[in-house]
């Protein structure tokens, strides 16, 4: 797990280091980091769920969520580029004029949340999680989606990691007769 997270952070740092922004542009740049978190999360989720890569619905749902986080990144980077080109790279949100097209950045968040719900449903359908975990993951989707589009997938990942750890402990503990 630490390897997946470290790799994601290194790639993200390299990617966003080309931008020198503050204020509103920096907020959009932070939102553009969604696919890096998604890549690490999906990697950990697949590691913690043996057999998930052989279940096409789970794979497609994970790919859809990742793709939607890439769209979130593209939309936010378009806003950052527009702000930089217009000379507003360091302007606070409260004073930025309406010069950048926020439509893709705003709508893609909801697409990512919808794809995350499909991913949670696929894990429930395949019995990788129970009803309680499904409910908590779905409720977590209301976490401000502009911060983490699809926060329920993080809940799903934690649940799967705990289950994976318990399963490994049970296999390594000799049973007494």
C-alpha positions as CSV (number, residue, x, y, z in Angstrom):
1,X,0.0,0.0,0.0
2,X,2.7,2.6,0.8
3,X,4.2,2.0,-2.6
4,X,0.9,2.8,-4.4
5,X,0.5,6.0,-2.3
6,X,4.2,7.0,-2.7
7,X,4.1,6.5,-6.5
8,X,0.9,8.5,-6.8
9,X,2.3,11.4,-4.8
10,X,5.6,11.4,-6.8
11,X,3.8,11.5,-10.1
12,X,1.3,14.1,-8.9
13,X,4.1,16.3,-7.6
14,X,6.0,16.1,-10.9
15,X,2.9,16.8,-12.8
16,X,1.7,19.9,-11.0
17,X,5.1,21.4,-10.3
18,X,5.0,23.1,-13.6
19,X,2.3,25.5,-12.3
20,X,3.1,28.5,-10.2
21,X,-0.3,29.7,-9.0
22,X,-2.1,30.9,-5.9
23,X,-5.7,31.9,-4.9
24,X,-8.5,30.6,-7.1
25,X,-6.2,29.0,-9.6
26,X,-4.4,27.0,-6.8
27,X,-7.8,25.7,-5.6
28,X,-8.5,24.4,-9.1
29,X,-5.0,22.9,-9.3
30,X,-5.7,21.1,-6.0
31,X,-8.9,19.7,-7.5
32,X,-7.0,18.6,-10.5
33,X,-5.2,16.0,-8.3
34,X,-8.3,13.7,-8.3
35,X,-6.9,11.0,-10.7
36,X,-3.7,10.6,-8.6
37,X,-5.7,9.8,-5.5
38,X,-8.0,7.6,-7.6
39,X,-5.1,5.6,-9.1
40,X,-3.7,4.9,-5.6
41,X,-7.1,4.1,-4.3
42,X,-8.0,1.7,-7.1
43,X,-4.6,0.0,-6.8
44,X,-5.1,-0.6,-3.1
45,X,-8.7,-1.7,-3.7
46,X,-7.7,-4.3,-6.2
47,X,-4.8,-5.5,-4.0
48,X,-7.3,-5.9,-1.0
49,X,-9.9,-7.7,-3.1
50,X,-8.5,-10.9,-4.6
51,X,-10.4,-11.8,-7.7
52,X,-11.7,-8.3,-8.4
53,X,-9.6,-8.1,-11.6
54,X,-11.4,-11.2,-12.9
55,X,-14.8,-9.5,-12.5
56,X,-15.5,-7.4,-15.6
57,X,-18.2,-5.3,-13.9
58,X,-15.8,-4.3,-11.1
59,X,-13.0,-3.6,-13.6
60,X,-15.3,-1.4,-15.8
61,X,-16.7,0.4,-12.8
62,X,-13.2,1.2,-11.5
63,X,-12.1,2.3,-15.0
64,X,-15.1,4.5,-15.3
65,X,-14.5,6.2,-11.9
66,X,-10.8,6.7,-12.8
67,X,-11.8,8.1,-16.2
68,X,-14.2,10.6,-14.6
69,X,-11.5,11.8,-12.3
70,X,-9.3,12.4,-15.3
71,X,-12.1,14.5,-16.7
72,X,-12.2,16.4,-13.4
73,X,-8.5,17.0,-13.8
74,X,-8.9,18.2,-17.4
75,X,-11.8,20.6,-16.5
76,X,-9.8,22.1,-13.6
77,X,-6.6,22.5,-15.6
78,X,-8.6,24.3,-18.3
79,X,-9.7,26.8,-15.6
80,X,-6.1,27.1,-14.3
81,X,-4.8,27.7,-17.8
82,X,-7.5,30.3,-18.5
83,X,-6.7,32.2,-15.3
84,X,-3.0,32.1,-15.9
85,X,-3.4,33.4,-19.5
86,X,-5.7,36.2,-18.3
87,X,-3.2,37.3,-15.7
88,X,-5.2,36.0,-12.7
89,X,-2.8,33.3,-11.5
90,X,-2.6,34.6,-7.9
91,X,-6.0,36.3,-7.5
92,X,-8.2,35.2,-4.6
93,X,-11.5,33.6,-5.4
94,X,-13.5,36.5,-4.1
95,X,-12.0,38.9,-6.6
96,X,-11.6,36.8,-9.8
97,X,-13.8,38.0,-12.6
98,X,-15.8,35.5,-14.5
99,X,-13.3,34.8,-17.3
100,X,-12.7,31.1,-17.1
101,X,-15.1,28.4,-18.4
102,X,-15.9,26.4,-15.3
103,X,-18.6,24.2,-17.0
104,X,-16.4,21.0,-17.4
105,X,-14.8,21.5,-14.0
106,X,-18.2,21.8,-12.3
107,X,-20.1,19.1,-14.1
108,X,-17.3,16.4,-14.1
109,X,-17.4,16.3,-10.4
110,X,-20.9,14.9,-10.5
111,X,-20.0,12.4,-13.2
112,X,-17.2,11.2,-10.9
113,X,-19.6,10.8,-8.0
114,X,-22.0,8.8,-10.3
115,X,-19.2,6.5,-11.4
116,X,-18.1,6.1,-7.8
117,X,-21.7,5.0,-6.9
118,X,-21.5,2.4,-9.7
119,X,-18.2,1.1,-8.3
120,X,-19.7,0.8,-4.8
121,X,-22.7,-1.0,-6.3
122,X,-20.4,-3.4,-8.2
123,X,-18.6,-4.3,-5.0
124,X,-21.9,-4.9,-3.3
125,X,-23.3,-6.9,-6.2
126,X,-20.2,-9.2,-6.0
127,X,-20.5,-9.5,-2.2
128,X,-17.2,-7.9,-1.5
129,X,-18.9,-5.6,1.0
130,X,-22.1,-5.9,3.0
131,X,-25.1,-3.7,3.4
132,X,-23.7,-1.5,6.2
133,X,-20.5,-0.7,4.3
134,X,-22.5,0.0,1.2
135,X,-24.7,2.5,3.1
136,X,-21.7,4.2,4.7
137,X,-19.9,4.4,1.3
138,X,-23.0,5.9,-0.3
139,X,-23.5,8.5,2.5
140,X,-19.8,9.4,2.2
141,X,-20.6,10.5,-1.4
142,X,-22.2,13.7,0.0
143,X,-18.8,14.7,1.4
144,X,-18.1,17.9,-0.6
145,X,-17.5,16.3,-4.0
146,X,-15.4,19.2,-5.2
147,X,-12.8,18.1,-2.5
148,X,-13.0,14.3,-3.1
149,X,-15.3,13.3,-6.0
150,X,-16.4,9.9,-4.9
151,X,-15.3,9.9,-1.2
152,X,-17.3,6.7,-0.8
153,X,-14.6,4.8,-2.7
154,X,-12.2,5.7,0.1
155,X,-14.7,4.1,2.5
156,X,-14.9,1.1,0.3
157,X,-11.1,0.8,0.2
158,X,-10.8,1.0,4.0
159,X,-13.5,-1.7,4.4
160,X,-11.8,-4.0,1.9
161,X,-8.3,-3.4,3.5
162,X,-9.8,-4.3,7.0
163,X,-11.4,-7.4,5.5
164,X,-8.2,-8.4,3.7
165,X,-6.2,-8.0,6.9
166,X,-8.7,-10.2,8.9
167,X,-8.6,-12.8,6.2
168,X,-4.8,-12.9,6.2
169,X,-4.8,-13.2,10.0
170,X,-7.3,-16.1,9.9
171,X,-5.2,-18.0,7.3
172,X,-2.0,-17.5,9.3
173,X,-3.4,-18.4,12.7
174,X,-3.4,-22.2,13.2
175,X,-6.7,-23.5,14.4
176,X,-6.7,-25.5,17.6
177,X,-8.5,-28.8,17.8
